[in-house]
């Protein structure tokens, strides 16, 4: 059952990234990367580093990592439809990017990466422990895993609405879900404007993140929330437990905009 759910989720995102291929504007910017990982990663910390990105999709995070001046990126994407988009989008950067069409648990155990990133991916994997363990095996000693996942804390009211809805929308064909995203865009636009005046739930995210995106990217965010067959909202303790199960230590966790979790953890030095 878990394997079937995993494959359906992979297929869902393959469909999504084949339909929404570009990473332009704030959506794919260094500024948004800093918004994800501050204060856990210092400005310039990953410059010159060899990194891997688990669940690269259309290459948005790859683009951000290259803007941070990393030396090399291994981009891992399991969905065949999305993989073609990824390869196309990074074709001008192929001297620094290697694309690998495998699931995250098949990240090569080379033990020589400085950082492994997984942004918005682990919460869509029914059993993410093997992926975290694969990241551990890919990293050198004192290498770091940096993740971002949906949070349980801060999303209670939102989940009362979206979780029942997702049971229906995850079964919709692309054209119908795209149409629904257009319909829901208008109340979202109104809500963003209201958040600029009133301290409504998720107002930090609405005004400082999604409110800075273009209308087409706002519709993509709606689609992204309603499309996948599986999405888990992690508590802080669950984030820490997941990273500990992978063997990581020195785990730092930050609640981003009061609704999600960013975490950075370290692979310990191997003792002889």
C-alpha positions in Angstrom: 0.0 0.0 0.0 2.8 2.4 0.9 4.6 1.6 -2.3 1.5 2.3 -4.4 0.9 5.6 -2.5 4.5 6.6 -3.1 4.3 5.8 -6.8 1.0 7.7 -7.2 2.5 10.7 -5.5 5.5 10.6 -7.8 3.2 10.4 -10.8 1.1 13.3 -9.4 4.2 15.5 -9.3 5.4 14.3 -12.7 2.1 15.6 -14.1 2.4 18.8 -12.1 5.9 19.7 -13.2 5.2 18.8 -16.8 2.4 21.4 -16.7 4.2 24.1 -14.7 7.8 24.2 -16.0 9.4 27.6 -15.4 11.0 28.9 -12.1 10.9 32.6 -12.8 10.6 35.5 -10.4 10.5 35.4 -6.6 9.4 31.8 -6.9 12.9 30.7 -8.0 15.0 33.4 -6.3 17.9 33.4 -3.9 15.8 35.6 -1.7 13.3 32.8 -1.3 16.1 30.4 -0.6 17.3 32.6 2.2 13.8 32.9 3.5 13.6 29.0 3.7 17.0 28.5 5.4 17.7 31.6 7.5 18.8 31.6 10.3 20.1 28.0 10.1 22.4 28.6 7.2 24.7 31.7 7.1 24.9 33.8 3.9 27.6 32.3 1.7 27.9 29.2 3.8 27.4 26.8 0.8 29.5 28.7 -1.7 32.0 26.4 -3.3 30.4 23.3 -1.8 29.4 20.0 -3.5 25.7 19.5 -2.9 22.8 17.1 -3.8 19.2 18.1 -4.1 16.5 15.4 -3.5 13.3 15.9 -5.4 14.5 18.5 -7.9 11.2 18.7 -9.9 11.7 21.4 -12.5 15.1 22.5 -11.1 13.9 25.4 -8.9 16.1 24.5 -5.9 19.0 23.7 -8.3 18.7 27.2 -9.7 18.8 28.6 -6.2 21.8 26.5 -5.2 23.7 27.6 -8.2 22.9 31.3 -7.4 24.4 30.6 -4.0 27.6 29.7 -5.9 27.9 26.0 -5.1 30.5 24.2 -7.1 28.4 21.2 -8.2 24.8 19.9 -7.8 23.5 16.3 -8.1 19.8 16.8 -8.9 17.7 13.8 -8.1 14.2 13.5 -9.5 12.1 10.2 -9.7 9.2 11.3 -11.9 9.9 10.5 -15.5 7.8 13.5 -16.8 9.4 15.9 -14.4 12.9 14.6 -15.2 12.6 15.7 -18.8 11.7 19.2 -17.7 14.6 19.2 -15.2 17.1 18.2 -17.8 15.8 20.9 -20.1 15.8 23.6 -17.5 19.4 23.0 -16.3 20.8 22.4 -19.8 22.6 25.7 -19.8 24.3 24.7 -16.4 25.2 21.2 -17.3 28.9 21.8 -16.5 27.8 22.1 -12.8 24.7 19.9 -12.7 24.3 16.1 -13.0 20.7 14.8 -13.2 19.7 11.4 -11.8 16.4 9.8 -12.5 15.9 7.8 -9.2 14.0 8.0 -6.0 15.7 9.8 -3.0 16.5 6.5 -1.2 18.7 5.6 -4.2 20.9 8.7 -3.8 24.4 7.2 -4.4 26.2 6.5 -1.1 29.4 8.2 -2.1 30.2 9.8 1.2 31.6 12.9 -0.4 28.9 15.6 -0.5 29.2 18.7 1.7 25.4 19.3 1.8 22.2 17.4 0.9 19.0 19.5 0.4 15.4 18.3 0.4 13.0 21.2 0.1 9.3 20.4 0.1 9.8 16.7 -0.6 10.0 14.6 2.6 6.5 15.5 3.6 5.2 13.8 0.4 7.0 10.5 1.0 5.0 8.0 3.1 8.2 6.4 4.5 11.0 9.1 4.4 13.5 7.3 6.7 15.3 5.5 3.9 15.7 8.8 2.1 17.2 10.5 5.2 19.5 7.5 5.6 20.5 7.7 1.9 21.4 11.4 2.5 23.5 10.4 5.5 25.4 7.9 3.3 26.0 10.4 0.6 27.5 13.0 2.9 31.1 13.3 4.1 31.7 13.4 7.9 30.4 16.7 9.3 28.4 17.1 6.1 24.9 18.6 6.6 21.4 17.7 5.6 19.1 20.7 5.1 15.3 20.1 4.9 12.1 22.0 4.7 8.7 20.4 5.5 5.1 21.3 6.2 4.4 22.0 9.9 1.5 20.7 12.0 1.8 23.6 14.4 0.3 26.8 13.0 -1.7 24.9 10.3 -4.5 23.6 12.4 -7.3 25.7 10.9 -6.0 25.3 7.4 -5.9 21.5 7.7 -9.5 21.4 8.7 -10.2 22.8 5.2 -7.5 21.3 2.9 -7.3 17.7 4.1 -10.9 16.7 3.3 -10.6 18.7 0.0 -7.4 16.9 -1.0 -9.1 13.5 -0.8 -11.2 14.7 -3.8 -8.8 17.0 -5.7 -5.9 14.4 -5.7 -8.2 12.3 -7.9 -9.0 15.0 -10.3 -7.6 15.1 -13.9 -5.2 18.0 -14.6 -7.6 20.2 -16.5 -10.2 20.1 -13.7 -7.7 20.7 -10.9 -6.2 23.6 -12.9 -9.7 25.1 -13.3 -10.3 24.8 -9.6 -7.0 26.5 -8.9 -8.2 29.4 -11.0 -11.4 29.6 -9.0 -9.6 29.5 -5.7 -7.1 32.1 -6.8 -9.6 34.9 -6.4 -10.4 34.3 -2.7 -6.6 33.8 -2.1 -5.9 37.2 -3.6 -8.5 38.8 -1.4 -7.1 37.0 1.7 -3.6 38.2 0.9 -4.8 41.8 0.8 -6.7 41.3 4.1 -3.5 39.9 5.7 -1.8 43.2 4.9 -4.3 44.9 7.2 -5.3 42.2 9.8 -3.2 39.6 11.7 -5.1 36.7 10.1 -3.9 33.0 10.3 -0.7 32.5 8.1 -0.5 36.3 7.5 3.3 36.2 7.5 3.4 33.6 4.8 0.5 35.3 2.9 2.2 38.7 2.8 5.9 37.9 2.8 6.0 34.8 0.6 3.0 33.9 -1.6 1.9 37.6 -1.8 5.2 38.4 -3.5 4.7 35.8 -6.2 3.1 36.5 -9.6 -0.6 35.4 -10.1 0.5 32.3 -12.1 2.8 31.2 -9.3 0.0 31.8 -6.8 -2.2 29.5 -8.8 0.6 26.9 -8.9 0.8 27.0 -5.1 -2.9 26.2 -4.9 -2.5 23.4 -7.4 0.6 22.1 -5.4 -1.5 22.0 -2.2 -4.3 20.0 -3.8 -2.6 17.7 -6.2 -0.5 15.1 -4.3 -1.9 11.9 -3.0 0.1 12.1 0.1 1.1 15.1 2.3 2.2 14.9 6.0 2.3 17.9 8.3 5.1 17.4 10.8 5.3 18.4 14.4 8.7 19.8 15.6 9.3 16.6 17.6 8.6 14.5 14.5 11.1 16.5 12.4 13.8 15.9 15.1 12.9 12.2 15.4 13.1 11.7 11.6 16.6 13.1 11.4 17.7 11.1 14.4 16.5 7.9 12.8 18.8 8.8 9.9 21.8 9.0 12.2 22.1 12.8 12.3 23.2 14.9 15.3 23.4 18.6 16.1 19.9 19.1 14.8 18.7 22.7 14.6 15.0 23.5 13.8 13.4 26.8 12.9 9.7 27.5 12.5 9.4 29.4 9.2 6.6 32.0 9.2 4.8 30.1 11.9 3.6 27.3 9.6 6.5 25.1 8.5 9.8 23.6 9.7 13.3 24.2 8.4 15.9 21.9 9.9 19.7 21.4 9.4 21.5 18.4 10.9 25.0 17.1 10.8 26.6 13.7 10.0 28.9 13.0 12.9 32.6 12.3 12.5 33.3 8.6 12.0 35.2 7.2 14.9 38.0 4.7 14.2 
